[in-house]
């Protein structure tokens, strides 16, 4: 079968005005809970899109680590491509691809660095091997071989076998404060349901239905 001939109906559900909440966060949390309870793979995975100095977009998958009225939180190496691009242009887009449920959520907003205290709290909540991996990997930098990375990891593991690691100064989190959130629910015959929330200057939210 040709790729152009691959298609199917979307018939798992619908999204109507009566399903909406006054602000987008309660609806997002409801959909996130639905994804977690459905046992779909990586329900907290999201795409983070940034733009470099030449206007070239870049995307990668990260894991959502917190969501609140303040925004959507993730962590990364602060020397990574995403962190460097956010430093120059903090306008980012997030995308939650819950395709197994015929749903997706798109978020547009501004990314802000977390405090040292917030970084430390999450770093020490991670498994020891994940902490070690943060030290071993200089994210986005060229690597001559996988073996070199593994050697660095095991050397660190031996060095810190009996003691705690300090919080690395090259690692931390970002919180994306949303200005726009769109909810997409697949519909039959490509008549999808789309609702877009937009935040006003007074921090109030307005919602509108969009054409599919």
Secondary structure, 3 states (H helix, E strand, C coil): CCHHHCCCCCCCCCCCHHHCCCCHHHHHHHHHHHHHHCCCCCCCEEEEEEECCCCCEEEEEEECCEEECCEEEEEEECCCHHHHHHHHCCEEEEEECCHHHCEEEEEEEEEEECCHHHHHHHHCCCCHHHHHHHHHCCCCCCCCCHHHHHHHHHHHHHHCCCCCCCCCCCEEEEEEEEEEEEEEECCHHHCCEEEEEEECCCCCEEEEEECC
